[in-house]
């Protein structure tokens, strides 16, 4: 099972007005935390506390750093719509007879709306 956290605009955080960034991202991160808890793999207490502090401060760089530990793959779609993938910091292990949810960070520089298939 993959939970996809779409954050293409995080690459250019310094260039965007700070007041426009935190609110939508905060809601998405809270939904992500709820989804992870719902499927039985909640963020540990320290991570949840640190995420909430970063959200309260509006620190997108801290938030990005905190979520990095759960990202299995970084998928980048460049402006020419070419896709590249690199490994994230999450430990890539499987659970026999079960599932292990990971985050996949998609950086969509092409602003494409085409489906992204994982195989």
C-alpha positions in Angstrom: 0.0 0.0 0.0 1.3 3.4 -0.9 0.2 6.7 0.5 1.2 9.5 -1.8 2.1 12.9 -0.4 2.1 15.3 -3.3 4.4 18.3 -2.6 5.8 19.6 -5.9 5.8 23.2 -4.7 8.0 22.4 -1.6 11.1 22.8 -3.8 10.5 26.5 -4.1 9.3 27.3 -0.5 11.7 30.3 -0.3 10.2 31.9 -3.4 6.5 31.7 -2.3 4.7 34.0 0.1 4.9 32.3 3.4 1.3 33.1 4.4 -0.1 31.1 1.4 1.8 27.8 2.1 1.1 26.4 5.6 -2.7 26.2 5.7 -3.4 23.8 2.8 -0.3 21.7 3.6 -1.2 21.6 7.2 -4.5 20.1 6.4 -3.0 17.5 4.1 -0.4 16.5 6.7 -3.1 16.1 9.3 -5.2 14.0 6.9 -2.1 11.9 6.2 -1.5 11.3 9.9 -5.2 10.3 10.4 -4.9 7.9 7.4 -1.8 6.3 8.8 -3.4 5.9 12.2 -6.6 4.5 10.6 -4.7 1.7 8.8 -2.8 0.8 12.0 0.6 2.5 11.4 0.4 5.8 13.3 3.3 8.2 13.5 5.1 7.7 16.8 4.4 10.2 19.5 7.6 12.2 19.1 7.2 12.5 15.3 3.5 13.6 15.8 4.5 16.2 18.3 7.3 17.6 16.2 5.0 17.7 13.1 2.4 19.6 15.0 5.0 22.1 16.3 6.3 22.6 12.7 2.7 23.1 11.5 2.1 25.7 14.3 5.3 27.6 13.4 4.5 27.4 9.7 8.0 25.9 9.1 7.6 23.9 5.9 11.4 23.1 5.9 11.0 21.4 9.3 7.9 19.6 8.2 9.6 18.3 5.0 12.6 17.1 7.1 10.3 15.3 9.6 8.3 13.5 6.9 11.5 12.4 5.0 11.9 9.5 7.4 8.7 7.9 6.1 9.4 8.5 2.3 10.3 5.4 0.4 10.7 7.0 -3.0 11.0 10.5 -4.4 9.4 10.8 -7.8 10.3 13.8 -9.9 8.5 14.8 -13.0 10.6 17.4 -14.8 9.1 20.2 -17.0 9.5 18.0 -20.0 7.4 15.3 -18.3 10.3 12.9 -17.8 10.1 10.9 -14.7 13.0 10.1 -12.3 12.9 8.1 -9.1 15.4 8.0 -6.2 15.2 6.1 -2.9 14.1 7.9 0.2 15.1 7.5 3.8 12.4 4.9 4.8 13.7 1.5 5.4 12.5 -0.7 2.5 11.3 -3.9 4.1 8.2 -6.0 3.5 5.9 -7.7 6.0 5.3 -11.3 4.9 1.5 -12.0 4.6 0.7 -8.3 5.3 1.4 -4.9 4.1 3.7 -2.0 5.0 2.6 1.5 4.0 5.2 4.0 2.8 5.1 7.6 1.6 6.0 8.5 -2.0 6.9 12.1 -2.5 5.9 13.4 -6.0 7.6 16.6 -7.2 5.6 17.6 -10.2 7.6 20.3 -12.0 5.6 19.8 -15.2 2.3 20.4 -13.4 0.9 17.4 -15.3 -2.4 15.8 -14.3 -1.7 12.5 -15.9 -2.0 9.3 -13.8 1.2 8.1 -12.2 1.4 4.3 -12.3 3.5 2.2 -10.0 4.5 -1.3 -11.1 
